[in-house]
């Protein structure tokens, strides 16, 4: 579903009458996203800036044909929002809330897999096809069409990478924020086949961080799938001190895994080029692709 995302994809916003829902529905529409409706428990609001508001996802899908949803729901209500979207037939769900309870995230993951859908989240800024559409709150100033796909745990660090690329005239083909939670929907390894199959994508930038094993999993998948396109990895946390909590819930080091050395070793061994600063990864990609 991510690889098929385009300007024509019909999208609904769950929770569109809330402050965040109104704000980001308008920003997504302004970028070009085909926001065809929204949902709300408020029966007194029938539209938001011309976007029709429905009482349920089922009604929204029936009336608009939506296949994707951005859930602007608080953490404790994210599970219910995803369950409602899946029951209505939505196939791509983006949940932006940070702090979704882990047991809820496990239930979301199971429900999404059973429905044959795709979940991006939790705790994600969303995803985008630059020049076409965005689902979530990726800053427009960081988005520019081009040949490099970005996948990232960190929203702000990926914004810096995207912004510097865009300013230098090098854009992105696809951009997916996988989020920093330990239990999530789409992971780095899941995105490799999507990027390999995308004809617009000539290279891939992975924005990772110390903690967790997602980068190691991705390196294994990259080697197993044949390293079909160049992979450039930026791993944050070079100065992280042992025993100090990181910001993301998934940033946990277990023994020898999850460290900067472990991630660098495994990614390099799989054929990726690993960087430790935004400047060096952007400069390298500029020389190779611009």
N, C-alpha and C positions, 0 to 999 in steps of 0.2 A: 504493500500500500504506500509506503514512503517513496519508493521509486516512481510511482505513478502520480504523485502529488503535483498539481499544476494550478494555474490561475482559474481554470474552470471547475475545480473540485468544490462541491457544495459543502459548506461548513456551518455548524451551529455552535453557539456559545452557551454553555450551561451556566446559569447564574448571571445572565446578561443585564439584569436590572440593578445589580450591586455596583458599588463604586468602581471596583476593578473590572467588572464585566463591561460596564459602559465605556470606560476609558480605553480598554484594549480592544474591544470590538470595533470602536471607531478607528483606532490606529491600524488594526489589521485591514479593515476596509480601505483605508486611505492608501495602504501599500499595494492593494490589488487583490487581496484575499476575497473569495466569493462567499461572504457571510450571508447566508440565506435565511437565518432565523436564530432565535434564542429561546431559552427556557427560564421560567421563574415560577416561584410559588405565589407571587403577587397576582391576584386576579384583576386588579385595577389598572394594570399596565398592558396595553395591547401591542405597543411597538416602542422601539428605542431608536430614535433618529431614522425612522423609516424601515427598520428591521422588525419583522413581525415577531411577537413574543407568544410562546405557547406554554400551556400548563405542564406538558410532559414531553419527553424525548420522542415518544411514540407518535404524538400528534405532529411534532416538528418534522419528523422523518416522513410521515405520510403526506404532509402538505408540501414539503420542499425537496424531497429526495436526497437529503443530506447523507453523506457517507463518513464524515469526519466531525469530531467534536473537540472543542477546547473547554475543559471543565474549570471554571473559575469558582471552585468550591473550597471552603476551608478544610484543613486536614481531617477533622473528625467526620466530615461529610463527603469526602472524596470516594470512599468505597461505595456508598449509595449512589453517587453520581455516575460512577463507572458501571455499576450493575444496571442502572436505568438505561444508559446509553447502549450497552450490549443487548439488552432485551429489545431495544428498538431497532437493532440491526446495524448500528454504527460499527465501522471496521477500523477506524483509526481514532484513538483517544489520546489527547494530551492533557495531563494533569500537572498544574504548575505549583500546587501547594507544597510548601516545605513542612516537614514534621508529620507526615502521614504515619500513623501507628504501624509498626512493623507487621503485626498480625493482620492488619487490614491490607497492607501491601502484598502479603503472601496470598491472601484471598483474591485480591485483584488479579495478580499474576495467573493464578489457577483459572479464574473465570475467563480471562482474556484468551488464554491458550485453548480452552474448551470451545470458545466461540469462534476461533480462527481469526481473531482480530489482532491489532497491533497497539501496544500501549507505550507511549513515550512519557516517562516520569518514573517516580515522583520527583519533586523538587527540580524541575527543569525550566529553563527559559523558553523551551519549545523547539521548533524546527522551521526551516525555511528552504524554499527554492528561490534564491535571489533573482530579482527581476520578475518573479511570478507571484509568489504568495508567502505568507508566514503565518504560523499557528503558534501563538504565544506572545512573548514580549521582547524578542530580539531587536536591538536598536537598528533603525533603518540606516544610520550612518555607517554601520559596520557591514552592510550587505551590498554586494556588487556581483553581477554575473561573471563567471569565470570558470577556470578548469579544475579548481581544487575543492574537494569535499572536506568539510570539517566535522569531526565528532569530538565532543568534549564533556568532561565531568564538570568543569568549572565554567559558569556563565561569564563572570567578569574577565577571566583570563582569555577566554575565547573571543570576547568582544574586542580586547586589545589586539589580538592576532588579526581578526577580521578587519578592524579599523585601519591598522597599518597596511594590510594588504590592499584594501580598497583605495587608500590614499596614494599608494604607489602604482595603481592601475592594474592590480591583479585580484581577480574576484573568485567567487565560490560557485560551485555547481549545486551542492547540497550542504545543508548545515543542520546537524542534529545535536541538541544538548541532551545527553543521556542522564544527567543528574548525578548527584554525589551520594545518594542513599545506597546502603548495602543491598536492599531488596528493591528491584526496579523492573521496568518492562524491557526496553531495548538496551542491550549492552554493546560494547565496542565490537566484539566478535560477531554479533548478529548483523552489524552494519556492513561488514566487509563484502558479503555477496551482493548487497544492494549497490555499493559503490563500484564493484567490479563490473556489474551488469549495466551501469549507467554510462552511455556513450559520451556524455558531457564531461565526465570525471576523468582527468588525466593523472591525478595524484591525490593522496589522502593525507590530511594533517590530523593527528591524534593529539589532543590536549588532555594530558593526564596529570596525576599527582601521586605523591607517596601515599601508601596505605591501600588496603584492599588488594585483590588479585586480578582485577579486570584487565590491566595492561598485559600481564603475563598470559592470561587466557587469549587475549587478542593476538599475541605473538605466536602462540601455538596454532591458532586458526589461520593466521597469515601464512605461516610455513606450510600448513596442511593444504591450503587452497592454491598454493603455487606462487604466491607473491606476484599476482598478475599486474598490479600497478604499484608505483613507488609509494612507500609509507614514511612519513616524517613525523616523529614523535617529540613532543615537548612535555617534559615531566617536571612539574613544579614541586618544590619542597626540598631543594638542595640544602637549605640551611635549617631545616626542621630538626629540632632537638629530640632525642629519645625521651619518651615518657611525657611529652607535652601533647595535649589534645589538639587535633586538627579541627578545622571548621566543619568539614563534612562528616555526616554520620558514618559513611563508609570508609573513612580514612583511618583504617586500623592496620597496624603492622603485626603479623603473626610469624614469630620466629625469623627465618631468613626470607620470607616472602613479604611483598608489600613495600620493600625498601627501594630507595633510588637505585642502588647497585643491582638489585634483583631485576627490576624492570628494565634498566638499561642493558644488562647482560642478555636477557631473553629477547628483547626487541631487536637488539643488534645482531644476535645470533640468527634471528629469523630473516634478516635482510633489511630491516628498517634503519633509517638514519635518525639518531637520537640527539636532541638538543636540550640545553638547560636554560635558555633565555629566549624571550620573544624576538629580540633583534636577530639572533642567529638563524632561527627557523625561517623568519620572513625573508631575510637577505638571501638565504640559500634557495628558497622557492622563487624569488624574483629573478635570480640569475638563471634558473633552470626553465622557467615557464613564461616569463614576460617577453 
